[in-house]
Amino acid sequence: MSELARVLERVRQTRQAQRAAIAAAAGEMSCPERRLGCALMPGTIVFDTVTGEEGEVIGGTRENVVFPTARR
């Protein structure tokens, strides 16, 4: 095995070990929908009972809606 091949193999092994360490330290990634507590996750197939169409969830969010009150 040439010197260059040994160096390249060592670099490959080091990068592989670094990737494994980063993945272990980071943990499982969570999507924003899961953190928000949305009932439907992206990729879920849904059925619209009004139109009868099927669709796929591509994202979810929550909103705070503020209704202005009458001024007195």
Backbone as CSV, one residue per row, in Angstrom:
resi,resn,N_x,N_y,N_z,CA_x,CA_y,CA_z,C_x,C_y,C_z
1,MET,0.854,-1.172,0.000,0.000,0.000,0.000,0.899,1.233,0.000
2,SER,0.590,2.155,-0.852,1.426,3.348,-0.953,1.163,4.289,0.226
3,GLU,2.056,5.199,0.404,1.935,6.181,1.499,0.670,7.023,1.333
4,LEU,0.391,7.438,0.108,-0.797,8.237,-0.163,-2.073,7.461,0.158
5,ALA,-2.124,6.198,-0.216,-3.300,5.371,0.052,-3.528,5.224,1.551
6,ARG,-2.454,5.069,2.330,-2.584,4.960,3.790,-3.104,6.265,4.394
7,VAL,-2.611,7.386,3.905,-3.064,8.682,4.414,-4.539,8.884,4.083
8,LEU,-4.936,8.579,2.854,-6.334,8.740,2.457,-7.261,7.824,3.258
9,GLU,-6.824,6.624,3.530,-7.630,5.694,4.334,-7.774,6.211,5.764
10,ARG,-6.714,6.750,6.317,-6.775,7.305,7.682,-7.710,8.521,7.734
11,VAL,-7.679,9.354,6.703,-8.586,10.503,6.636,-10.028,10.020,6.556
12,ARG,-10.283,9.002,5.749,-11.637,8.451,5.631,-12.136,7.917,6.965
13,GLN,-11.267,7.189,7.677,-11.648,6.631,8.973,-11.923,7.737,9.996
14,THR,-11.114,8.771,9.969,-11.305,9.887,10.900,-12.620,10.592,10.631
15,ARG,-12.932,10.851,9.359,-14.194,11.506,9.013,-15.394,10.653,9.402
16,GLN,-15.280,9.361,9.195,-16.370,8.456,9.565,-16.597,8.489,11.077
17,ALA,-15.526,8.489,11.861,-15.648,8.546,13.315,-16.239,9.882,13.765
18,GLN,-15.850,10.974,13.102,-16.393,12.288,13.442,-17.885,12.359,13.146
19,ARG,-18.283,11.827,12.004,-19.716,11.825,11.657,-20.528,11.037,12.674
20,ALA,-20.008,9.891,13.097,-20.711,9.075,14.089,-20.804,9.807,15.423
21,ALA,-19.736,10.491,15.824,-19.747,11.229,17.092,-20.725,12.394,17.049
22,ILE,-20.776,13.098,15.933,-21.709,14.226,15.793,-23.146,13.729,15.812
23,ALA,-23.427,12.655,15.097,-24.783,12.112,15.067,-25.219,11.645,16.455
24,ALA,-24.301,11.027,17.213,-24.638,10.556,18.557,-24.887,11.728,19.505
25,ALA,-24.100,12.783,19.375,-24.250,13.942,20.257,-25.487,14.762,19.921
26,ALA,-25.832,14.843,18.653,-26.961,15.669,18.225,-28.299,15.028,18.579
27,GLY,-28.378,13.726,18.593,-29.637,13.057,18.853,-30.538,13.074,17.635
28,GLU,-31.764,12.676,17.839,-32.718,12.601,16.738,-33.228,14.000,16.403
29,MET,-33.276,14.289,15.116,-33.810,15.583,14.685,-35.329,15.559,14.793
30,SER,-35.878,16.674,15.191,-37.332,16.747,15.258,-37.820,17.833,14.310
31,CYS,-38.973,17.607,13.758,-39.544,18.587,12.836,-40.315,19.630,13.642
32,PRO,-40.472,20.818,13.106,-41.209,21.860,13.827,-42.625,21.440,14.198
33,GLU,-43.246,20.639,13.343,-44.612,20.202,13.617,-44.678,19.368,14.888
34,ARG,-43.668,18.513,15.116,-43.660,17.669,16.315,-43.464,18.542,17.557
35,ARG,-42.586,19.552,17.462,-42.355,20.431,18.606,-43.593,21.257,18.929
36,LEU,-44.359,21.636,17.892,-45.579,22.406,18.104,-46.732,21.544,18.603
37,GLY,-46.621,20.250,18.427,-47.684,19.353,18.851,-48.794,19.207,17.822
38,CYS,-48.481,19.441,16.555,-49.492,19.292,15.499,-49.904,17.825,15.376
39,ALA,-51.165,17.618,15.074,-51.687,16.251,14.980,-51.213,15.533,13.727
40,LEU,-50.962,16.271,12.646,-50.586,15.654,11.386,-49.148,16.014,11.028
41,MET,-48.343,15.018,10.773,-46.943,15.220,10.414,-46.794,15.305,8.895
42,PRO,-45.759,15.963,8.404,-45.525,16.006,6.957,-45.429,14.596,6.376
43,GLY,-46.057,14.396,5.234,-46.062,13.083,4.586,-47.333,12.293,4.859
44,THR,-48.149,12.740,5.813,-49.386,12.050,6.143,-50.400,12.260,5.020
45,ILE,-51.066,11.190,4.615,-52.117,11.284,3.607,-53.420,11.645,4.321
46,VAL,-54.101,12.669,3.825,-55.338,13.137,4.451,-56.477,13.100,3.437
47,PHE,-57.698,13.097,3.955,-58.899,13.058,3.118,-59.774,14.234,3.498
48,ASP,-60.157,15.040,2.514,-61.026,16.183,2.731,-62.468,15.706,2.619
49,THR,-63.187,15.779,3.719,-64.567,15.279,3.723,-65.519,16.188,2.964
50,VAL,-65.140,17.432,2.723,-66.018,18.355,2.000,-65.902,18.141,0.497
51,THR,-64.670,18.121,-0.025,-64.481,17.992,-1.473,-64.282,16.556,-1.929
52,GLY,-63.931,15.656,-1.010,-63.694,14.264,-1.373,-62.316,14.015,-1.957
53,GLU,-61.420,14.994,-1.857,-60.068,14.845,-2.407,-59.101,14.347,-1.350
54,GLU,-58.091,13.610,-1.829,-57.003,13.188,-0.958,-55.828,14.125,-1.162
55,GLY,-55.047,14.285,-0.117,-53.873,15.141,-0.214,-52.791,14.660,0.733
56,GLU,-51.638,15.295,0.631,-50.514,14.959,1.488,-50.120,16.203,2.272
57,VAL,-49.907,16.035,3.567,-49.506,17.150,4.417,-48.071,17.517,4.076
58,ILE,-47.836,18.810,3.814,-46.477,19.263,3.513,-45.900,20.112,4.633
59,GLY,-46.701,20.496,5.599,-46.213,21.285,6.721,-47.369,21.698,7.608
60,GLY,-47.034,22.147,8.791,-48.062,22.577,9.724,-47.558,23.717,10.576
61,THR,-48.483,24.457,11.122,-48.122,25.574,11.981,-49.304,25.905,12.888
62,ARG,-49.041,26.743,13.846,-50.105,27.270,14.697,-50.034,28.779,14.633
63,GLU,-51.166,29.404,14.774,-51.209,30.858,14.744,-52.016,31.374,15.926
64,ASN,-51.617,32.498,16.422,-52.417,33.215,17.401,-53.150,34.304,16.640
65,VAL,-54.461,34.268,16.724,-55.274,35.246,16.017,-55.841,36.208,17.052
66,VAL,-55.657,37.500,16.815,-56.156,38.528,17.727,-57.300,39.259,17.057
67,PHE,-58.437,39.272,17.724,-59.598,39.974,17.229,-59.715,41.298,17.979
68,PRO,-59.757,42.394,17.237,-59.911,43.681,17.937,-61.308,43.799,18.554
69,THR,-61.360,44.394,19.696,-62.655,44.600,20.353,-63.136,46.015,20.081
70,ALA,-64.432,46.221,20.290,-65.005,47.551,20.096,-64.472,48.476,21.185
71,ARG,-64.071,49.679,20.786,-63.568,50.645,21.765,-64.747,51.333,22.435
72,ARG,-64.591,51.539,23.706,-65.695,52.171,24.448,-65.313,53.546,24.868
